[in-house]
Amino acid sequence: MNFLIVGLGNIGPEYLFTRHNIGFMALDYLAKDKSISFTQDRLGAVASYKLKGHTIHLLKPSTFMNLSGKAVNYWCQQLKIENEHLLILTDDIALPFETLRLKPKGSSGGHNGLKSIEGILNTQEYARLRMGIGSDFSKGRQADFVLSNFSEEEIGLIPFILNRSNEIIDSFCLQGIQQTMNKYNQ
């Protein structure tokens, strides 16, 4: 079985360690853990690995956040990925920092990357791993906050969060979304 795991983020060194790029960070961490590397391909950086007979494809779109749907749609078609085998890793300001929540479907919640995916796939029926980045910003400063770097204190916790996201990804691919949600959602 084929799975597509997509980490949302923005390309470019200025975005590398920003809150909005936690999806990219999670896939980079996973690739390092699996001893694989990304190659630049059409609309994104891709990598893959085998997991107990399944092929897990990783995608970091190069379309910038607001056009993520283009890359997701292209690779879903290329790899013949059904929506139930698609998992999107995304930052979420509605969740406290360090909280990970797996959902089988849902609205974009105002997230431009998810809006793009929803618009192009024409559905909200795809799994997403919402990665809490907190909401410590004043009114009207949301964009500045999500494009800011993590604090030193938060950076110390990032490996724990990314290791947990690896476990969730493997569980999603091996045991399905329901069992994974039961095990990992707080």
Backbone hydrogen bonds in HBPLUS format (Angstrom, degrees):
<---DONOR---> <-ACCEPTOR-->    atom                        ^
c    i                          cat <-CA-CA->   ^        H-A-AA   ^      H-
h    n   atom  resd res      DA  || num        DHA   H-A  angle D-A-AA Bond
n    s   type  num  typ     dist DA aas  dist angle  dist       angle   num
A0055-THR N   A0001-MET O   2.92 MM  54  6.26 159.4  1.96 152.1 158.9     1
A0003-PHE N   A0055-THR O   2.95 MM  52  6.36 150.2  2.04 163.7 167.3     2
A0057-HIS N   A0003-PHE O   2.83 MM  54  5.92 170.6  1.84 150.9 153.7     3
A0004-LEU N   A0085-HIS O   2.97 MM  81  6.39 162.1  2.00 159.2 163.9     4
A0087-LEU N   A0004-LEU O   2.96 MM  83  6.37 158.0  2.01 163.6 166.1     5
A0005-ILE N   A0057-HIS O   2.78 MM  52  6.10 169.5  1.79 166.8 169.3     6
A0059-LEU N   A0005-ILE O   2.95 MM  54  6.28 146.0  2.06 157.7 159.2     7
A0006-VAL N   A0087-LEU O   2.81 MM  81  6.20 166.4  1.83 164.1 168.9     8
A0089-LEU N   A0006-VAL O   2.67 MM  83  5.98 166.8  1.69 168.9 170.0     9
A0007-GLY N   A0059-LEU O   3.01 MM  52  6.39 156.5  2.07 162.8 170.3    10
A0008-LEU N   A0089-LEU O   2.97 MM  81  6.06 166.5  1.99 165.4 166.3    11
A0015-TYR N   A0012-GLY O   3.07 MM   3  5.73 158.8  2.11 119.7 125.9    12
A0016-LEU N   A0013-PRO O   3.27 MM   3  5.09 152.7  2.35  99.7 107.6    13
A0018-THR N   A0015-TYR O   3.05 MM   3  5.36 169.9  2.06 126.6 125.2    14
A0021-ASN N   A0018-THR O   2.97 MM   3  5.38 153.0  2.05 110.1 118.7    15
A0019-ARG N   A0148-SER O   3.01 MM 129  6.25 151.0  2.10 167.9 164.7    16
A0022-ILE N   A0019-ARG O   3.26 MM   3  5.66 154.7  2.33 121.8 119.2    17
A0020-HIS N   A0146-VAL O   2.80 MM 126  5.06 141.1  1.95 165.0 152.2    18
A0024-PHE N   A0021-ASN O   3.05 MM   3  5.29 117.8  2.45 104.5 118.6    19
A0025-MET N   A0021-ASN O   2.96 MM   4  6.27 164.2  1.98 156.7 161.7    20
A0026-ALA N   A0022-ILE O   2.89 MM   4  6.02 152.5  1.97 141.8 148.4    21
A0027-LEU N   A0023-GLY O   3.19 MM   4  6.49 156.3  2.25 144.0 149.4    22
A0028-ASP N   A0024-PHE O   2.89 MM   4  6.16 157.0  1.94 155.4 162.5    23
A0029-TYR N   A0025-MET O   2.96 MM   4  6.12 157.1  2.01 147.5 153.7    24
A0030-LEU N   A0026-ALA O   2.95 MM   4  6.15 154.4  2.01 143.7 151.1    25
A0031-ALA N   A0027-LEU O   2.84 MM   4  5.99 162.5  1.87 149.0 153.5    26
A0032-LYS N   A0028-ASP O   3.02 MM   4  6.21 157.1  2.07 144.6 150.6    27
A0033-ASP N   A0029-TYR O   2.96 MM   4  6.17 157.0  2.01 144.7 151.4    28
A0034-LYS N   A0030-LEU O   2.91 MM   4  6.16 145.3  2.03 148.8 158.3    29
A0036-ILE N   A0031-ALA O   2.91 MM   5  5.07 172.2  1.92 147.0 149.4    30
A0035-SER N   A0032-LYS O   3.15 MM   3  4.93 156.0  2.21  98.8 105.8    31
A0039-THR N   A0046-VAL O   2.88 MM   7  5.48 154.1  1.95 147.7 153.9    32
A0046-VAL N   A0039-THR O   2.88 MM   7  5.48 161.9  1.92 154.3 153.1    33
A0041-ASP N   A0044-GLY O   2.77 MM   3  5.53 160.7  1.81 157.2 163.5    34
A0044-GLY N   A0041-ASP O   3.32 MM   3  5.53 175.4  2.32 119.1 119.3    35
A0062-SER N   A0043-LEU O   2.94 MM  19  5.30 165.9  1.96 113.4 116.5    36
A0045-ALA N   A0060-LYS O   2.94 MM  15  5.14 160.5  1.98 140.8 141.8    37
A0060-LYS N   A0045-ALA O   2.91 MM  15  5.14 157.0  1.96 150.8 157.3    38
A0047-ALA N   A0058-LEU O   3.19 MM  11  5.14 146.7  2.30 134.3 137.2    39
A0058-LEU N   A0047-ALA O   2.72 MM  11  5.14 171.4  1.72 156.7 155.6    40
A0049-TYR N   A0056-ILE O   2.97 MM   7  5.38 146.9  2.08 140.9 151.3    41
A0056-ILE N   A0049-TYR O   2.81 MM   7  5.38 173.7  1.81 172.7 172.3    42
A0051-LEU N   A0054-HIS O   2.87 MM   3  5.10 155.9  1.93 143.4 149.4    43
A0054-HIS N   A0051-LEU O   2.97 MM   3  5.10 162.7  2.00 114.2 119.2    44
A0067-LEU N   A0064-PHE O   3.09 MM   3  5.87 163.4  2.11 126.7 131.8    45
A0068-SER N   A0065-MET O   3.14 MM   3  5.30 160.9  2.18 121.9 119.1    46
A0070-LYS N   A0067-LEU O   3.09 MM   3  5.90 145.8  2.22 123.6 130.0    47
A0072-VAL N   A0068-SER O   3.05 MM   4  6.31 169.0  2.06 159.2 162.7    48
A0073-ASN N   A0069-GLY O   2.87 MM   4  5.87 167.8  1.88 149.8 153.5    49
A0074-TYR N   A0070-LYS O   3.04 MM   4  6.17 163.4  2.07 145.5 150.5    50
A0075-TRP N   A0071-ALA O   3.01 MM   4  6.19 173.4  2.01 156.9 157.9    51
A0076-CYS N   A0072-VAL O   2.89 MM   4  5.99 152.4  1.97 149.3 157.6    52
A0077-GLN N   A0073-ASN O   3.04 MM   4  6.21 157.8  2.09 148.7 154.1    53
A0078-GLN N   A0074-TYR O   2.87 MM   4  6.14 165.0  1.90 152.0 156.8    54
A0079-LEU N   A0075-TRP O   2.95 MM   4  5.85 165.8  1.97 144.5 148.2    55
A0080-LYS N   A0076-CYS O   2.90 MM   4  5.51 108.3  2.42 128.9 143.6    56
A0081-ILE N   A0076-CYS O   2.85 MM   5  4.70 158.6  1.89 136.2 143.2    57
A0080-LYS N   A0077-GLN O   3.27 MM   3  4.93 150.3  2.36  94.3 103.0    58
A0085-HIS N   A0082-GLU O   2.90 MM   3  5.44 161.2  1.93 119.2 125.5    59
A0086-LEU N   A0083-ASN O   3.18 MM   3  5.15 158.3  2.23 111.6 111.0    60
A0088-ILE N   A0127-ALA O   3.05 MM  39  6.36 158.4  2.10 133.6 139.1    61
A0129-LEU N   A0088-ILE O   2.72 MM  41  6.07 157.8  1.77 153.7 160.9    62
A0090-THR N   A0129-LEU O   3.06 MM  39  6.29 168.0  2.08 155.3 157.2    63
A0131-MET N   A0090-THR O   2.77 MM  41  5.89 165.7  1.79 169.1 171.5    64
A0092-ASP N   A0131-MET O   2.91 MM  39  5.54 133.3  2.13 143.7 135.5    65
A0133-ILE N   A0092-ASP O   3.06 MM  41  5.83 157.9  2.11 136.9 138.1    66
A0134-GLY N   A0095-LEU O   3.05 MM  39  5.76 147.4  2.16 164.8 160.7    67
A0099-THR N   A0096-PRO O   3.07 MM   3  5.71 161.7  2.10 141.5 143.4    68
A0132-GLY N   A0099-THR O   2.72 MM  33  4.93 168.9  1.73 172.3 168.2    69
A0101-ARG N   A0130-ARG O   2.92 MM  29  5.12 158.6  1.96 146.1 152.9    70
A0130-ARG N   A0101-ARG O   2.80 MM  29  5.12 160.4  1.84 156.1 149.5    71
A0103-LYS N   A0128-ARG O   2.93 MM  25  5.45 159.6  1.97 156.0 162.9    72
A0128-ARG N   A0103-LYS O   2.91 MM  25  5.45 155.5  1.97 153.0 159.9    73
A0106-GLY N   A0124-GLN O   3.29 MM  18  5.52 146.2  2.41 132.4 142.1    74
A0111-HIS N   A0108-SER O   3.00 MM   3  5.30 166.0  2.02 114.4 118.1    75
A0115-LYS N   A0111-HIS O   2.89 MM   4  6.12 154.1  1.95 152.5 161.2    76
A0116-SER N   A0112-ASN O   3.02 MM   4  6.15 155.9  2.08 142.9 148.0    77
A0117-ILE N   A0113-GLY O   3.10 MM   4  6.41 160.2  2.14 146.9 151.9    78
A0118-GLU N   A0114-LEU O   2.83 MM   4  5.97 171.3  1.84 155.5 158.3    79
A0119-GLY N   A0115-LYS O   2.87 MM   4  5.98 156.1  1.92 146.1 153.0    80
A0120-ILE N   A0116-SER O   3.01 MM   4  6.20 160.4  2.05 150.6 154.9    81
A0121-LEU N   A0117-ILE O   2.81 MM   4  5.84 166.5  1.83 157.4 162.0    82
A0122-ASN N   A0118-GLU O   2.80 MM   4  5.37 122.5  2.13 128.6 142.5    83
A0126-TYR N   A0124-GLN O   3.06 MM   2  5.89 134.1  2.28 103.3  90.4    84
A0137-PHE N   A0135-SER O   2.95 MM   2  5.69 136.0  2.14 103.1  90.4    85
A0141-ARG N   A0138-SER O   2.92 MM   3  5.57 147.3  2.03 150.7 151.1    86
A0145-PHE N   A0141-ARG O   2.99 MM   4  6.23 156.7  2.04 153.1 160.3    87
A0146-VAL N   A0142-GLN O   2.96 MM   4  6.28 168.3  1.98 165.7 165.3    88
A0147-LEU N   A0143-ALA O   3.12 MM   4  6.17 143.9  2.26 142.5 152.0    89
A0148-SER N   A0145-PHE O   3.01 MM   3  5.12 162.3  2.04 109.3 113.1    90
A0155-ILE N   A0151-SER O   2.87 MM   4  6.15 157.8  1.92 154.9 161.3    91
A0156-GLY N   A0152-GLU O   3.27 MM   4  6.56 145.7  2.40 144.6 151.8    92
A0157-LEU N   A0154-GLU O   2.83 MM   3  5.24 142.2  1.97 110.0 121.5    93
A0158-ILE N   A0154-GLU O   3.14 MM   4  6.42 125.4  2.46 145.5 160.4    94
A0158-ILE N   A0155-ILE O   3.26 MM   3  5.11 143.7  2.40  95.9 106.0    95
A0160-PHE N   A0157-LEU O   3.13 MM   3  5.51 121.3  2.49 109.9 123.4    96
A0161-ILE N   A0157-LEU O   3.19 MM   4  6.53 159.0  2.24 153.5 159.8    97
A0162-LEU N   A0158-ILE O   2.85 MM   4  6.07 166.3  1.87 165.8 169.4    98
A0163-ASN N   A0159-PRO O   2.87 MM   4  5.93 154.1  1.94 145.4 152.5    99
A0164-ARG N   A0160-PHE O   3.05 MM   4  6.22 155.0  2.12 142.8 149.5   100
A0165-SER N   A0161-ILE O   2.94 MM   4  6.28 148.1  2.04 143.6 153.0   101
A0166-ASN N   A0162-LEU O   3.01 MM   4  6.30 149.5  2.10 143.6 151.1   102
A0167-GLU N   A0163-ASN O   3.16 MM   4  6.54 156.7  2.22 146.6 151.8   103
A0168-ILE N   A0164-ARG O   2.99 MM   4  6.30 156.4  2.05 149.6 156.1   104
A0169-ILE N   A0165-SER O   2.89 MM   4  6.12 158.9  1.94 151.6 156.9   105
A0170-ASP N   A0166-ASN O   3.01 MM   4  6.28 171.0  2.02 158.0 159.4   106
A0171-SER N   A0167-GLU O   2.95 MM   4  6.09 161.4  1.98 147.7 153.5   107
A0172-PHE N   A0168-ILE O   2.80 MM   4  5.95 158.8  1.85 151.0 156.9   108
A0173-CYS N   A0169-ILE O   3.07 MM   4  6.32 157.6  2.12 151.5 156.5   109
A0174-LEU N   A0170-ASP O   2.94 MM   4  6.11 147.7  2.05 147.0 156.5   110
A0175-GLN N   A0171-SER O   2.63 MM   4  5.30 163.5  1.66 149.9 155.6   111
A0176-GLY N   A0172-PHE O   3.21 MM   4  4.66 136.5  2.41 110.2 118.0   112
A0180-THR N   A0176-GLY O   3.27 MM   4  6.27 154.0  2.34 141.6 149.3   113
A0181-MET N   A0177-ILE O   2.79 MM   4  5.94 160.1  1.83 155.2 160.2   114
A0182-ASN N   A0178-GLN O   2.96 MM   4  6.20 162.5  1.99 151.4 156.4   115
A0183-LYS N   A0179-GLN O   3.02 MM   4  6.20 146.6  2.14 141.4 150.0   116
A0184-TYR N   A0180-THR O   2.89 MM   4  5.98 163.7  1.92 156.4 160.3   117
A0185-ASN N   A0181-MET O   3.00 MM   4  5.19 157.8  2.05 133.7 140.3   118
